[in-house]
Amino acid sequence: MARALMNFLDPQAIALGVEAQDNEAVIRLLAGKLETLGYVKATYADAVVKRETTMPTGLPLGYALNVAIPHTDPEHVLKPGIALAVLHKPVDFANMEDPDEAVPVGFVFLLAINDKDKQIDMLQEIMDTIQSEAALVSLSNAKTFEDIAAVIG
């Protein structure tokens, strides 16, 4: 599906079956993984959380499972990468098109992109992947990195 996506998705930055209270908890969990792995600066998590309040990233797909694609400015990124959370139960993110509407999200792709042009390409790769409800169902059932790679790669 989105082979380029797999080039940026670090196996150690994937969290499956995540139990989270809210969207900030998911963002901070994934940002912590990216920071530990050397992808982002210590300022990254706060910057993503702050951006999410003014430029939400919840994306309603019309399926039972929706997606959020939080990210922030390149100045907080050391090298490009993506973290992925597959949630045990959805958490609400504000709808990117209607910030007053809550979108229950089951998948979070946290982007760490240090080039705005590549950010658009990466968003398109993710969009290509999530267009298929079958792919999202397979992601929700994933137990290993290999399961994720079979869907995305």
HUBELZI-V656040 format. One line per field, one symbol per residue. psi: psi as a letter, one per 40 degrees, with the letter a starting at -180 (. if undefined). A space follows every 10 residues. Layout:
BEGIN
psi->???
END
This chain:
BEGIN
psi->cgdddddehh defhhifhhi didddddddd ddddddeedi ideddddddd ddddgiehhh eeidhiiigi iaideehdii ihihhhidii ihiihddgee hhhhhehhhh hghehddddd ddddddddde dhdddddddd eheidddddd dd.
END
